[in-house]
Amino acid sequence: MRLAFAVLILCVALASPAAAAPLTDDTPRTAVMSAFAPELAALLRATSDRHEVTLGATTFTTGVLEGKPVVLFLSGMSLVNAAMTTQRALDRFHVSRIVFSGIAGGVDPGLDVGDVVAPAQWSQYLESVMAREDKPGHFAPPPNLPLVGAPFGMIYPKAVEVPHGAGRPEQRQWFPADPALLATAQRVAAQVALKRCTDAGRCLAKPPRVVVGGNGVSGQAFVDNAALRGWAFATFQAEVLDMESAAVAQVALANGTPFIAFRSLSDLAGGDPGANQARVFFQLASDNSAAVVRAFVAALP
């Protein structure tokens, strides 16, 4: 009898969900995140009353930025890292909104290196089917798939399957930025002074600008290919592409948390006049994004 009772208690314990970890900090904060350290450096320097806590492999820094309580952290590069780290922040901090600051590759031919873009929505453009070549030079995907645009060779983009509890999953192509946050970004866009020259004296051909609205796309690849860039613009009307923002947007949507991403162009994703320019302009682009984010945070209620 005792053994049976012990086994019953063990089974109940194993079947019960684990208790949620307590909040590390219960102050309502704006989460400000970047993919890698140079993107976040200027924002960390501008943050006062800093306190660090390490959860898993991520260091979170709480403090005050432009008069507002914030928690800053690195997502790590890639969709998976970004999703994992965003959810950890939401689980362990009282996050009022999510703001991403970083660099990206430019896709829209009307944009240039140094420009800062805050897209209205994001798509995971490499969520796809790698189709079978049914005859030389022609690729045919399986039937009845939720395809969402023209193919790039064998790559047929498809919708993301989003779970919905016990119901049927939703097939979703776009994950939105928060309209109120976009409106705030629009109000501050013309007020920010952006850098035109690197610390080494390399200057952009024309003054950079802030663009609010349009489409961004994210995928698992660093892109330095003119043909793929052209396809991303024609198929998705994308302005920028990166490796994290769409994943963060999906996690934000799943948690009901307002989200916006600011991305400054470090290169043109294969459309550069010569070699890729990311190594030359990544810090200028990072600093321009940070400057817009500081003005944005200052304007938040």
N, C-alpha and C positions, 0 to 999 in steps of 0.2 A: 504493500500500500504506500509506504513512504517513497519507494522508488518510483511508482507510478505518479505520485503527486509531484515529485521533483521533476520528472520528465514533462509533466503538464505545464509546470511553471516555466521551464526552459523553453518550451514551444511557444508559449504566449509571449515571452520576452523576445524571442527571435522574430516572431511575426509582427510585433509592434514597431512602428517607426521610431527611429532614434530621435531623442529630444533635440530640438534645434539649439545650436550653440547660442549662448547669450550675446547680446550686442556688446561689442568692444567699446563703443562710444554711442551714447544716445542723443547727442546734440544733432538737430537737423542740419545737414550739410549738403553743399553742392559737391558732387564727385567730379574731380577734374583729372583726366587720365590721358596718357600718351603711350605710344608703342615702345619707344626706347629712350634712353636717358637724355640725349641732346635735345629732344623735343620738349622735355619737361623742365629742363634746367632753369630757364628764365622765370618760369612760374614758381618754382621752389624758392628761388632767390627773392621773389617779391612777396613771399608768404611769411607772416610773422607768427610768433607764439607757436612754433613748430614742435610737434611731439611725434615720435616714430613708434610704430608697432609692426612687428613682422608676423604675418599669418601665412602658414604654408611657406611658399617660396617668394611671397610678395611683401614688400615693405610699404606700409601705408603711412602717410604723413598728414596729421591733422593740423589745422592752424587757421589763420585769417588772411584772406586774399581780397584786396580792395574793399575791406570792411565787412566781408561776408565769411561765415564759417565754411571751411572746405575740407575735403579729404583728397589728397593727391596720391597717385600711384601709377605704376607702369603696367600696361596690359601684357607686355610681351608682344612680339610680332607673330602674326597669323590669326586666322579666324578662331581656331580652337583656344589658343592662349587668351585671346581677347574675351571670348564668351566665358571661359572659366573664371578669369579674374574679375570680370564685371559681376558675375553672380556672387562671388565671394564678398565683394564690397557691399552688395545689396543685402546679403545675409548677416553681415557683421557690423554694419554702420547704418545710421538713420539717414538714408540718401534721399534728398528731396528732388534732385534732378541730376542728370549725367551730361557732362560736357567733355568732348574729346578734342584734343589739340594735337596737331601733328602735320606731317608732310604727306604729299601724294604725287602721283604722276598726272600730268595734264592730258586730257583727252579732247576737250573742245578746242578746235583750232583758233577760237577767238580769245583764248586765255594764254597767259605767258608765265614763265617762271617768276616766282615771288608773289603772284596773286593769291589771295585767300578766298576759299569757297566754303559756304555753308549750305550744302544741298538740302532740299526739302524731303528727299526720300533716297533710300539706299537699296540696292539689289545685290544678291550674291551671283554675279554674272557667270561664274565658272561652275555653279551647280548645274550639272550637265549630263548628257548621255554621250559616250564615245561610240559613234555609230559604226556599224558593219559596212565595209566596202562591198557593195553588191555587184558592182561592175567597175572597171578601171576609172578612177577619178570621181566616183559617185558614192556617197555614203547614205545609207537608209536606216533611220532609227526604228526601234520596235514600235508597233502601233499603240494608240490609246495612252500616250504619255502626255503630261501637262507641259508641252513645249511652249516657250514664251518669246521666241524670236528667231531670226534667220541664223543658220549655222555658220560656223567658221571652220571650213573643212569638215572633219569628222565630229567636231564639237557642236552639239545641239543644246542650247541652254534650256533649262527646265525650271519650273517653279520649285520653291522649297516646301517640303511637307512639314507643317507646323502642328504638333499634337494639340488636341483639345479634350483632355480628360478622357472620359469613356466614349465621347462622340467621334465622328469621323474626322480625321485630320484635315486641316485647311491647306489648300494649295495656294501659296502666296509668293508673288514676285517681288513686291516692294514693301519696305519697312520704313515708316515715316519718322521724320523729325517732328518735334512738338511745335504746333503752330504758334503758340504764345512765345516760345523761345526764338523761333524764326523772326517773329515780329520785333522782338527786342534786338536781335542781331541786325535787322534792317535799320533800326533807329540809330545804332552806333556805327554802322558801316562807314559812313563818310567822315567820322570824327577821328579815325585812327591814323596816326602817322606810321607808314610802313617803311622798312629799310629798302634802299635801292642798291647799296654796295656792301660787299662782304668786308670783314675785318682786314683781309689781305688786299683790298682795293679793287676787287673785281666787281664791276657795276652792271646792272641790268640795262637793257636797251631803252626801256621806258619805265615810268613810275608804276609800281604795282598797285592793284586795287582790290577791294573787297566785293565779292559777288554773293548774294544770298538767294537761294532757291535753285531749282533744277534738280538734276539727278547725279548721284554718285554710285559707283559700283565697287565691290570688294571681292577679292579672290585669293587663292592660295599661291599666287605667283607674282614675283617681281617682273614687271613688264618693260621691256626695252625693244619693242617690235612695232614698226610702223603699220604693218598690215593689221595686226590685232588691235592696235589703237584705233585705226580707221573703222574696224568692225564694231568695236565697243561704242564709238560715237554714233555710227549709223543705226545700230540695232537697239541701243539703250538710250540714245541721246544723252550719254554720260558726259559730265564735265570733268570729273576726276576719277581716278581709280586708286585703291589702296588695298591693304591686306587685313583690315580689322573692323572698319566702321559698321558694315552691314551686320556683322555678328553682334556688336554692341547694341545696335538698333533692335535686333530681334530679341535679345535678352531684356532690354528695356521695355519693349512692347509686352512681352510675356509677364513682366512684373508690374505693369501699369505705371512705369516711371518715365517722366518726361526726359527726352534725349535730344541732343544736337551735337553735330561734329563740325569743327573748323579744320580745314585742310589747306595748307599752303603748298604751292607747286614747287618742288625741288628740281623737277625735270619734266620732260614732255613724253615720257613713256615710249620712246622710239621715234618721236617727231622732232627731236632736237636737231639743230643745224650742225651736225658733226657727232662727236661722242656724247654719250649720256652725261647730263650736267649735274646729277645728284650729288656727286662728291664735292663739287665746287659750291653748290648753293644750298646744301641741306641745312646748314646752320642759319643762314639768312632766312630760309623758308620757315624753319622752326621758330625763329624769333618773331617773324611776322605773324604767324598763327598765334603765338603767345600774346603778342600785343593786342590782337583783336579779342582774344579770350579775356584778358584783363579788363578791357573796356566793357565787354559783355557782362562779366561778373559784377563790375561796378554798377551797371545799370539794372541789375536784377532787383526785384522787390525784397 
